[in-house]
C-alpha cells in the first residue's frame, strides 16, 4: 500500500510533467465525472497531503487517493501504457505527455479552494511545509489506551504513515507496536523519528526496510530473529471495527511485548 513518501514522489513527477501545461484532453473513467472536460485548462500545480494527491487547474482540484493498488504513470503521447487500459481511471493529456491514474482508490473533483474539505480532519502532514510535531503528539494523546502501532496509522493524528512505516518507526524507537500510547516514554521522539524516516525516504528512494517484511531475519541491532504479528483494535470513536488489521514486524528483544 503506497504511503506518504510514494504519494509525495508521485506528486513531484506529475508536477514535472503537467505543471504550467495546457490540457489537450481529459478523460475521467468514473461515472460521476464521465462528462467532465478540462480541455484547454492549464494545470497550475500538483501537491500532496499525507496520502492524498491534488492536481489543480484554475477552476478545479482533482483529488485522488492511491489506496491499495493505485498509481500514476506518465507516458509520452503514443507510448504504450505499462498497465492494463481497463484499470485507467483518469487520463490527463498535454501536447507531449499522458498522465494516467491506474486503479485509483478515490477519484474526486472539487472546486478550486474546496480542498480543505478533504484534508481538514487530517493531522499534520509529515512531508508538508507546515509539519507540526507538537500537534501530532497532542492528537495522539487524545486516546492514550490505543496501541501506538494503530494510532500512527490513523491519518487524523498525523498524515502519511502506512503499514510499512509504522513498523519501521516503532523498531527505530524500540517500542513494541502494541504499547499503549500513554505508555510510550517519548512520544515526541517517536513522531520526530517518523518525520525523519519519511523525509529521508523522499530524498533517497528507495529506502530499505529495517523491520517491515523481515520475519525471521536478524535484527540489525542485536541479531535476534524478527517476528511478525497482528494488532487487533477498534478505533476509539467508531462503533464498529473498521480496520482489518495488517501485519506488524518487530524485534522481540529490542521491542519487548508490553505487559497487558
Ligand atoms: Zn533487536
Boltz pocket constraint, residues with backbone or C-beta under 6 A from the ligand:
constraints:
  - pocket:
      binder: B
      contacts: [[A, 219], [A, 220], [A, 221], [A, 222], [A, 223], [A, 224], [A, 251], [A, 252], [A, 253], [A, 254], [A, 255]]
      max_distance: 6.0
